């Protein structure tokens, strides 16, 4: 097992940076949806609540897209060249 974790302290490749950036973006979107859903449920007018729920639906679609892209990056289907 120790040999599996050797060399992980070095700089990330451009591919790894892209993967982690996409994962982070998906996580932020997920957190935002939770907060917006909470806001929609407490003391908002029906119109405000509906607007927040629509925003959550749009964010969910984007989160799924970004998560899919992150999976493609991890699988090597999307490649990012090294920055020069």
C-alpha positions as CSV (number, residue, x, y, z in Angstrom):
1,X,0.0,0.0,0.0
2,X,2.7,2.6,0.8
3,X,4.1,2.2,-2.8
4,X,0.6,3.4,-4.1
5,X,0.9,6.7,-2.4
6,X,4.5,7.6,-3.3
7,X,5.0,10.7,-5.4
8,X,1.7,12.3,-4.6
9,X,3.3,15.4,-3.2
10,X,4.6,16.7,-6.5
11,X,3.0,19.3,-8.7
12,X,-0.3,18.5,-10.3
13,X,-0.5,18.0,-14.1
14,X,-2.7,20.2,-16.2
15,X,-5.1,17.2,-16.5
16,X,-5.3,16.9,-12.7
17,X,-5.9,20.6,-12.2
18,X,-8.7,20.5,-14.7
19,X,-10.3,17.5,-12.9
20,X,-10.0,19.0,-9.5
21,X,-11.3,22.4,-10.7
22,X,-14.4,20.7,-12.2
23,X,-15.0,18.7,-9.1
24,X,-14.7,21.8,-6.9
25,X,-17.1,23.7,-9.2
26,X,-19.6,20.9,-9.0
27,X,-19.3,20.9,-5.2
28,X,-19.9,24.6,-5.0
29,X,-23.0,24.3,-7.2
30,X,-24.3,21.5,-4.9
31,X,-23.8,23.6,-1.8
32,X,-25.5,26.6,-3.5
33,X,-28.5,24.4,-4.4
34,X,-28.8,23.3,-0.7
35,X,-28.7,26.9,0.5
36,X,-31.1,28.2,-2.1
37,X,-33.6,25.4,-1.3
38,X,-33.3,26.3,2.4
39,X,-33.9,30.0,1.6
40,X,-37.0,29.0,-0.5
41,X,-38.5,27.2,2.4
42,X,-38.3,29.9,5.0
43,X,-40.4,33.0,4.8
44,X,-40.3,33.7,1.1
45,X,-43.3,34.8,-1.0
46,X,-44.6,32.1,-3.3
47,X,-43.1,33.9,-6.3
48,X,-39.7,34.1,-4.6
49,X,-39.8,30.5,-3.6
50,X,-40.7,29.4,-7.2
51,X,-37.9,31.6,-8.6
52,X,-35.4,30.0,-6.2
53,X,-36.6,26.5,-7.1
54,X,-36.2,27.3,-10.8
55,X,-32.6,28.5,-10.1
56,X,-31.9,25.3,-8.3
57,X,-33.1,23.2,-11.2
58,X,-30.8,25.2,-13.6
59,X,-27.9,24.7,-11.2
60,X,-28.6,21.0,-10.9
61,X,-28.4,20.6,-14.7
62,X,-25.1,22.5,-14.7
63,X,-23.8,20.4,-11.8
64,X,-24.6,17.2,-13.7
65,X,-22.8,18.5,-16.8
66,X,-19.7,19.5,-14.9
67,X,-19.6,16.2,-13.0
68,X,-19.9,14.4,-16.3
69,X,-17.0,16.5,-17.7
70,X,-14.9,15.7,-14.6
71,X,-15.5,12.0,-15.2
72,X,-14.4,12.3,-18.8
73,X,-11.3,14.1,-17.7
74,X,-10.5,11.4,-15.2
75,X,-11.1,8.7,-17.9
76,X,-8.8,10.6,-20.3
77,X,-11.5,11.4,-22.8
78,X,-10.9,15.1,-22.4
79,X,-7.2,16.1,-22.4
80,X,-5.7,19.3,-21.4
81,X,-2.2,20.2,-22.7
82,X,0.4,21.4,-20.3
83,X,0.7,25.2,-20.0
84,X,3.9,26.6,-21.4
